[in-house]
Amino acid sequence: ELRKIPEFCLALITSPIINACGAILYPTLVLLISEDPNLVVINIETSLATILFIFFAGNILGSSLVFTLFKKTSMVTLEVAATFSLLGVFVGMLTQQLPLNLFFLATMGIGFGASGPKFNAKFVNSMPEEQLGTIGGGVSTYFMSGQALFRLVVSGLVLLLSVDQISWIFLSVICPLSSRQVKYLKKCLF
């Protein structure tokens, strides 16, 4: 059903990967901080709390701005922005720049926060009423499956690889995703 709607075709590919990468950011950043103590803001606990706070504050801000600033912005554009922000987070990890990570975490949160309500509104308005619950449950399970799978993979990778190697792996996953989103966005706009 969702593949019949053009905006959802891209979301079915990107959202599980973006959710999964978002789920592994926290343990990867913990590993980064443990490898480089210069990234600690005041202490380790404050650094980790700041990282979570920045992302969730961005998410709340994006959800709030969806009715004003992002009113005419498409869901696809917001997902592309969130994906490029995720790309920036992994670049920040490679360069070991905590301020860069915090900036891109905030922008990623804003993109996710703004695209969520647009996705839900489009979903509710385009699905048959009798199938909303079934399809909605399937979509939630599908999107969350990426998180579970990637957490399992990263828990094994953390034992074997450095944070730089893990960042390179996820950059290689996100770059093709970003280019695919840009191609789709150009097709929609032109």
PyMOL commands that set and color helices and strands:
alter all, ss='L'
color gray80, all
select helices_A, chain A and resi 2-4+6-35+37-39+44-65+75-95+98-126+129-160+163-189
alter helices_A, ss='H'
color red, helices_A
deselect
rebuild
show_as cartoon
